[in-house]
Amino acid sequence: MDLSRLEINRRTALLTSAAIAANVINPMRAFAQETPRKGGVFNVHYGAEQRQLNPSIQASTGVYIIGGKIQENLVDLDANGQPVGVLAESWEATPDGKTVTFKLRKGITWHDGKPFTSEDVAFTAMNMWKKILNYGSTLQLFLTSVDTPDPQTAIFRYERPMPLNLLLRALPDLGYVSAKHLYESGDIRQNPTNLAPVGTGPFKFVKYERGQYIIADRNPDYWRPNAPYLDRIVWKVITDRAAAAAQMEAGELHYSPFSGLTISDMARLGKDRRFIVSTKGNEGNARTNTIEFNFRRKELSDIRVRRAIAHAINVPFFIENFLGDFAKLGTGPIPSTSTDFYPGPNTPQYPYDKAKAIALLDEAGFKASGGNRFSLKLLPAPWGEDISLWSTFIQQSLGEVGIQVDIVRNDGGGFLKQVYDDHAFDLATGWHQYRNDPAVSTTVWYRSGQPKGAPWTNQWGWEDKTVDKTIDDAATEVDPVKRKALYADFVKEVNTELPVWMPIEQIFVTVITAKARNHSNTPRWGSASWHDLWLSA
């Protein structure tokens, strides 16, 4: 295989990934007891715009990194990864799992001065989480109503049991609340508030200059005492990773989240005491690299072709030579980091076997003519360097078995629209992010009936009633042993049918200034509110 066309030298990738791995073993530095310092501007690298900022209708780290500072969720995760109340003070579920009651905090106001009440929670749950939110639509499939007997009580009622532990672990990502009075009229998706969010959070939206920056200022009326510490957050839109690294070194950026820089730049900055390079704070966002198949394309609707594509790609070679210590071989949609649900590696797998790939393509009737069988259009997500490398590796690998691949690159919004709304792709590749429980952000990639245009959901033109039933049964099973067994069945089923292939496991890397305090202190820190973040002098 001609590797010269790939975008970085593989030997450099190996060396630099190993250097970062050594740095992140114990990445957090000890500081003497310090008094939090008020003030300052925190500048954030924003690598891919997503054309909307409301986390109530789009679950994505690219949305949380901004919207999660402005809007708030009912529940988040604490330093130990356990659910902790934010807008909700407490909760309880009935023994049958069909009713969950949340008690809400008093005295909270929206940034426009209106009071926050249970009516906002009910409206958001029924009209956004259930109908629009890409992962919420599956999670809340059996939600029938939300009662609001008083302004501080929201009673969720379900047709089938909702395991409380599942709901609490989902709400950090899928529990952001929007203001009813701003959304109850008109089309929610087209509401201008999506690009100028109004929340209850520690920072208030100021301005969005498309392609340049987003600004939010300190909320002086925030409900947490003495918070926040920062005066302002500025997210700078920088799609060029080398330029972002240069701005980090020049002190113009304080933070680059979610593996936003190149491997070599992260390694270099990791040796500079002005920065911390770490996987800490990303434990709640394990990710797998994907290949997504559009079943509307005749060739890809044939299971032999999908399996042939998987067998044609030497994943261990790619990991060893381009990702190194950043990645490991994946075995399906539930990563090995999920200690509660990982079914083990003994499920259908597709090891590299070029001869088998060729035989399957021949068997499917797509014999090579002049060295070419058919052509496919591949759309890679613009989120990280590894996706770009992976897409090129896919292109070269499939070329060796007679499948010509044309790579079409887009910005973030363009990728999301073409893949999940227009379905204008043959293959797509990006990240699947696993969030604590398969029902939160994983099964939605496979459950049929997802709203058209919902990102990171089943938009493949594929439907399997057996898989749908397994997903629904697992999501409503309150016995944890039975739930784990059902998810083992789910992995076996989807690895057999292969509507999406998830062959690589990774964890995000953060680059942040050493002046930052109270950073990376929760498992989803990049998505969290930053109410306690401050900068030393």
Secondary structure, 3 states (H helix, E strand, C coil): CCCCCCCCCHHHHHHHHHHHHHHHCCCCCCCCCCCCCCCCEEEEEECCCCCCCCCCCCCCHHHHHHHHHHCCECEEECCCCCEEECCEEEEEECCCCCEEEEEECCCCECCCCCECCHHHHHHHHHHHHCCCCCCHHHHCCCEEEEEEEECCEEEEEECCCCCHHHHHHHHHHHCECCCHHHHCCCCCCCCHHHHCCCCCCCEEEEEEECCCEEEEEECCCCCCCCCCCCCEEEEEECCCHHHHHHHHHCCCCCEECCCCCCHHHHHHHHCCCCEEEECCCCHHHEEEEEEEECCCCHHHHCHHHHHHHHHCCCHHHHHHHHHHHHEEECCCCCCCCCCCCCCCCCCCCCCCCHHHHHHHHHHCCCCCECCECEEEEEEECCCCHHHHHHHHHHHHHHHCCCEEEEECCCCHHHHHHHHHHCCCCCEEECEEEECCCHHHHCHHHCCCCCCCCCCCCCCCCCCCHHHHHHHHHHHCCCCHHHHHHHHHHHHHHHHHHCCEEEEEEECCCEEEECCEECCCCCCCHHHCCCCCCEECC
